[in-house]
């Protein structure tokens, strides 16, 4: 990784292994600072705003303006504005109006902060940049330097001492520590060996990212040829996030143009350590954001190497975290279907009552059916009646058999990709300190939030209740049980839901087994598994039914999941009259 600094698709990437500034003067004198100013000037010129009108009196050449501003800022670190004008009269025109100059400084600072800013450090680097500085501390120190620089220049220009200090993240939003550890890949995938692996991720919340799209469309088709085999990769443009998706090792390679999608993975999938992948072939490989000028989004079953692989083209059409997450889950599910395990598009919670009794509840349904919302309502309302509630998974799980032939369930993710619109007001603010926010001011705004320890995710849990999340029927009880396999399979296989704007679909839509991420592509294989597992669900006495979340019915977005949560709590606790726990006033 030879570059010091780059800006791509609104991402600013600082290579601390090549250049790490330890003082304000080092920041101002750096080539990276010049490039930020130049980008700012070009942005002002593109918009033809009042700042550019003020600056172009001096020159209309972006390079000259950027150079002059860089030198002027450097001088202001040690001089007053009057001293700068007296000793360097060529800069006098920049100081002709203090208010306009202050506005320029403010907008330059905001231009920097509006970029998605990332630092990268190689743990084995011996170059002259970042050395022997603790990874997280280095980012904090850099942030303080940027803040100090901004405040000093502002006070010099306005001739006023600041009285209010806002300790925002002025440096980088997130940082990566990476290594060039050689992976254990089959020969056909040696083109990936040049890509560095992520070892550590540091996020500075609130982490807010914007993508070109806020919905996902369609399903991922199977390809008859390997989409990765002949690709070429520039190591300066790619990172690998080695993820544990359930118990499957998955190498997720992402282009630096889509850094937010790659960084957000740490809140969703367990980051595997080098001791896990050093001498282990991955189960799945995903290449996200490959520049091929196409719109490819397919997976391939590499039978010879016993892997499932996929590639997604670099396109604004696919610039949305749903394309990252759902393809990874598709690869996982295809492999698990081949292993005769049944993928469940749903959520599972382990509830411990005050008497010590445990209940495991699985809620299945497609996107927007109300799975996550119902679980959050159980957590919010059930505090008085539940000792503990553990979310095993919140989007994709598995049904399998233990050694005794009993049905058990496990998950894939340590986090949840939750739709903010359907959560209680204020929920996102309570989780501000650890969430990744995606397009928070748009329809289908999401947060990616860690919710479960990896050990709980991969543990094999017995199942007490298996429900389908029905979000489209207004009439009928909140909970309804099926009396036989055929009746249950009709509902589960149908996969009906009212589309909630999480994808491009509208109205009531259907998807085979409510899971377009594997079962749809391998329907004939999945049908055999459905019959086998539903036979055993009823034979083993597991309660099978549906929950009417009413999430797809206008006006019921909050009351529907809450009513279902209360009905579930009544069912598992035996309590007829439930009351919310009062707020704690004093400690």
N, C-alpha and C positions, 0 to 999 in steps of 0.2 A: 504494500500500500504506500505508494510514493508521494501522494498529494498531501498538502498541509490542510487544505480547506476547499470545499466545493459546495455550490448551491445547485440543486436539481429538483425541479417540481415543487418548489417551496420548502425544500429541506436544506438546512445548512449543516454540513458535516465537518466537524473539526477533528483532525487527526492529532491527538495529543502526543502520539509517539514521534511525530515529526516536528511539532511546534507546540510548546506549552508556555504561555506567557505568565511570568511570575510578578509582573508589576504593570501599572497602568501605562507607563511609557512603552513597555514592550508590546502591549496591545496596540497602542496608537501607531507604533512604527512598523507593525507587521503588514505583510502583503495581504493577509486575510482581512484586516481592517479596511485597507484600501478597496478591496473587492466588495465589501459590504457597502461602503460609501458610494462606489461606482454603481452598484445595483440600485441603491436608493435614488441617486440622481437620474438614472435611466427611467425608473418608475415614475418619478415626478414629471419628467419630460413626456412620458407616454400619456400621463393624465392631464398634462398642461395645467397643473394646479398653481396656486398663488406662490408656493415655494419656488417652483421653477421660474416663474415670472420674476421673482426677486433675485434668483441666482444668475439668470441668463444675461442680466445687465453686465456682468463681469465677462462671461463667456458662454457660448452654446456648445462647447466641446465638453462632453461628459468626463473625459479623462482629465482635462485641465481643472474642472470644477472639483472632481474627486480628490485630485492631488492637493489643490489649494485648501480644501476643507480638512484634509488629513493633517497638513502642516499647521494650519491655524489651530486645530484642536490640540496638537502637540504643544504649541506655544502657550496655549491657555492653561496648561498644567502648571506652568511656572511664572506666568505673567498675567497682568490684568489686561482688559481689552484695550485700555489707553496705551499701555506699554507695547502691545502687539502692533497697534496702528503706528506708533511713533518709530519703532525699530524696523517694522516691515510695512512700509506704506503701500506696497503693492496689494496688500490685503484690506486696505481701507474700505473699499466698496462693500465688502462682506459685513462690515461693522456699522454701516450707515444707519441702520434701523434696529435698535436693540430688540424690539418686540418680534420683528420678522426673523431675526437671527435666532432668538429663543424658540420660535415656532419651528424653525429648521432643525434645531437640536432635538426638540421633542419628537418631531416626525421621524428623524433618523433613528432615534431610540425605539420608537414604535415599529418602524420598518424591521428592525432587528428582532424585536420581540414577537412580531407576527410570523416570522419564519419558524418552522419546526426545527429545533436546534438539537443536535446530537454530537456527543463526543465519542471517539473510538480510541482504544488503547490496546496495543499488542503486548501481551505479558512477557514475550521473549524478545522485545525490541532492545537494541543497543545503540539506537540513533541518538542524536544530540537533543531531542525534544524532551518529552516526558520521561523522567527517570526517578526511581526511588521515591515517588510520591504516592501515598495511599490513594486508591482509585476514587472512592467516594469523596474524600477530603479535597482532592484536586478539583473536582467539579464545584464543590462549595466555595473553595478559594477563588476559582475563576469567576463565579457568580458575584462574589463580593467585590472583586476588582472591577467588573463591568458596572455594578451599582455605584461604586466610588467614583469611577470615571464620569458617569452620567451626572452625578450630583455635583461634582467639582465644576464641570463645564457649565452646568445650569446656573450655579451660584455666581460664577464669573460673568456670565452673559447678563443675568438679571440684576446683579449687584445686591442680591438678597440672600439671607441665610435661610435655608429650609427649616421649617418647624415640624413638618410631618414626614416621617420616614416609613415607606412601605417596603417591607423585606420580601419582595417578590423574587421569583426565580428569573434572574436577568441573564444568567449564563446559558446553560443547556437544559433542555427538558428531560433528557435521558442520556445515559451513557452505556457503552458496550465495552467489555474487555474480551478480546478475541485471541485466538491462537491458531497456528498453522498445523496443528496436529493432523497427521495423515490418517484418514479413515480407512476402514476395512471394507472397501467397495469392490464388487466384481469388475472385471476388465472393461466391460462395456461402459462403465460409469467413471472411468479414470479422468474424464474431462472435468469432473467435479472436484478433483483433488486439490486444485489451486485455490478453492474458496475457503476462507478462514471460518473457524467454528466459534460461536459465541460461548463464552465461559460464565460471564456474569453480566447481569443487567441492573442498572440503577435508574430508577424513575423518580422524578421530582414532581409530586402532585401539586395542584391538579393538572393532570396530563390531558389536554384537549386537542383532538386531531380532527381534521376535516378531509373528507375524500370527495372525489368527483361524483360519486354516486352514493345514494343512501338506501338502495334496495338491490336485492339479488334477483336474477331472472333465470328460469329454466332449470334443467338438470344437466349433470355432467355425463356425456356419452362415453362408451367404451371405444377405444381405438384399436385397430388391428395391427398397428406398428408402434414401435417404441418411440415416443416423442422426444426423448432426452438423448438418445445414443449419439447423435451427430452434432449436438449443440457445442458452441464454443463460448467460453466464459472468461471475462476479464476480472481478475481477483479484486481489483479496486472497486468493482461495481456490485459485488455480491457478498452476502453473509449466509451462514448456515445456522439455523436454530435447531439443535438436536432435541426433539421433543419425545416425551413418553406419552403416547396417546393410549390410555388404558395401559395394557402391558406390552404394547407394540412400540418399538423404537422407530421413529419417523424422522428423517432428515428433511427439514423444510428450508429450502434455499430461496431467498428473496432478494430482489433488486433494490439497491439503495434508493431508487426513485420512489419506492413504496415503504419507506422506513417505518412509518406509523403502524402499518399493518404488521410488520415484523416485530416491532417492539411490543405491541399489544399481546403477542403470543404468550409473553411471560405471565400474564394474568389468567390465561386460559389453559395452557398445557404445561406440565411439569418439565423444567429444563433439565435434561440429562447431563450428568457429569462425565468427564473424560473416562473415568473408570468403568462407565457403563458401555460406552461406544468404541473404546480404543481397539478392541479385538473382536468386534461384533458387527456382522453385516446387518444393515437396517432392514426392517420389515417393509417399510414404505419410503418412497422418495417423492417430494413435491417441489417443482420449480415454479416459483410465482413471479411473474413480471418479466418474461423473456422477450427481448426486442427482436421480433421476427416479422413485424408489419402485418401480422394476421390477427385473428380473433379465436385462437385455439383454446379450448378448455376441455380436455379429455384425459382419461386415464387408460392405462395399459397393464394387462396382467402378464408379467414377465415370468412365465412358468419355469424356464430354464434356471433362472437365478432365485426363484421362489420369492419374488417381491411384487408389490403393486406400486406403479409409478405414475406420475401425472405431470402435466405442464400447463401453464396458463400464460397466454400472451400478455405483453405490456400494452394495455389499452385503457383509456378512460372508462370504457364500458365495464371493466372489471376492477376499477379502483374503489373497492368496498370490502370491509373486513369479512363480510359474509362469504365472499369468494375464497378467502384464505381459510376460514374455519370449516366451511361445508365440504370443500374438496378434501381436506385432511380427514374429515369424518367419513367421507365416501370411501377413501382408500382403506381406512380401518374396517369399515363395515363389509366391504367386498372380501377382504382377507378373512374376516370372522365367519362370513357365510360359507366360504370355502372350508372352514374348520367346523362347520355344522353348529355354529352358535347363532343365535337370533338377535340382530341389532334392534334396539328399541329407541325410537325417536320420542324421548320423553324425559321425565324427571323422577327421581327416587329420593325419599327421605326415610331416615331411621329415627323413630320417635320413642323416647323413653319416658314412661309415665312416672308419677310420684311413687307408685307402689313397686317400681322396678321393672314392670312389664314392658317389653319392647314390641313395637309394631313397625313393619316395613311396608311402605306404600309406594307403588309405582303408578305414575300417571303418564299415559301415552297420548301423543297428539302432534300434529304438524305445527309449523310455525304460526304463532299467534293464537293457538288454541286455548291458552290460559294455564299452561303447566307451571311456569315460573311464578306467575302472579298468584296462583293459588297457594303455592309453597310459602311465598312471602307473607301472605295473609295468615297462614297457619302460625308462622313465627311471630307475627305481630299480635295476634289475638290469643294464642295458646299459652302465653307465658304463665298464666295462673294454674294451668292444668298439666303442663308438661315439664319434666325435669330437664330434659335435653332433647334437642332436635338437630340431627346431622344430615346435611344434604349430601347424598352419595353421588348423584349426578344431576345436572340441570338441563341437559339437552340430548345427550346420546349415551345409551347404556347397552347392556347385553343381558340376554337370558341364556343360561347354560346349565349343565347338570353337575352336581358335585359327585364325589365318589360313591355316595349312597343312592344316586339317581334322583336326588331332590333338586327341584328347580331353585337356582340361585341367580342373583343379579349383581353386576358390577358396572363401573362407569368408565368414562374416557377422559374427562376434563376436571381440572382443579378449580375452574372458574365458571362464570356464567356470562352470557352475552344477552343482556336484558334490555327489553324495550321500555324506555322511560315513560312513555305516554300512558302506560297501563299500570304504573306503580303509584302508590300514594304520593301526593304532593309532599315534598321535603325529603323523600327517600334518598335521592341522589346527593343532597347536601350532607346527610348523615354519613354517607360513604365517600365523601370528597377526598379523604386523605389516602385512599388506596385504589381508586377507580381510574380507569382509562375512559374518557368521554369521547364518543364518536358523533360528530355533527349534532351537538346538543341543542341547537336552535332550529332544527328541521323536523319534519314529520319522520317518524321511525327513528328518532334519536335513541342512541344506545349507550349503555355503559358496560364495560368488561371488568368484572370484579372477581377477585379470588374468593372462594367460599368454602373449600374443602381441602383437607390434607390428602396428599397423594395416597397414603396408606389406606385411608377410608375409601378412596375411589376404587382401588384395585381389589379390595377385600371382597370375598364372595358372601353376599347377604341373602338369607332366605327371604321369601316373599309372602306376605300375608294378604295384601290387596293388590289387584291389578286392574286399573281403571283406564277407560278411554275418555279424553277431554273433549266434550261436546260443547262447542262455543256458539252454536247456531240455533238451538231449540229454546224457545221461551217457555213453553209449557212442559209440565212434568216436574217431578221431585229433583232436588239437587243431586241425590244419589239414587241410582237404580241398578240392581244386580241382575245379571243374566242367569237363566235357569239351566242352559245347556250350551255345549260347544258351538253348535250351528248358529244359534242366535247371536252369540258373542262374536264369532268370526265374521258374520255379515257386517257388523258395525266396525270392527277393527280393520278388516281387510278393505272396506270401502274407503276409509281414510278421509271422510268428509269434514270440512271446516268452512267457516266464513272467513274469507281473506281479510286480513287486518292491515294491509299496506306494508307488510314486512317484505313482500316480494311484489312483482309487477302484476300479480293476479288480482281479479276482482270478483266479488260475489261468492256464492258457495262453490267451492272447488273440491276435487277429490284426487287423492294420490294413493297408490297401492300401499297398504299397510301404513299409511300416514308417514311414509319415509322414502323420499326421493333420492336418498343418499346411500344407495347400495341395493336395497330390496327391489326398487323399480327396475334397475339395470339387470338384476339377476332374479327375475320374478319366478321362473320355473324352479330354481333351486330353493328360493325362499318359501314357495308354496308347500314344499315337502316339510320344511321346518315348521311352518305355521301349524299344520295339522298335528305334527308330533308334539309340539310344545303346548298347544291348546288342549290336546287330549290329557296331557299330564297336569295342566293347571286345574282342570276339573277333577281328575282322579286323585290328586293330592290335597284337595279341599281348599285350594286357594280361592278366595272370593274374587270373582270377575264381574265388573260392572262398568257403568259410565257416570261421569260427573258433568252436570250441566253448568258450565262456567259462565255461559251467556256473554262471554267476552266480545263476541262478534255482533251483539245486538246493541244498537245505539242507546246510550244512557245506562248501560249495565257494566261499563268497563271496570268500575271499582266495586260496585255492590254485588255483581255476579260472583267473582272469585271469593269475596268475603263470605257470602252466604254458603258457598261450597266448603270453605275452610271451617266454618262453624258446624256445618253438618258432619264433616269428617271428625272434628273434635268430639262431637256428641257420640259418634259411632264408636270411636276407639276408647273413650274414657267412660262411657255409660252415663255421663252427666246430661241432664235434660235442660237445665237452665245455665247458660254460660254468660259470664260477665268479664269485661276487659279488666286487666289489672290496673288499679289507679296509679296515677303518676306519683313518683317519690318526690316529696317536697323538700325534705331535709335529710341529711346524714348526720 
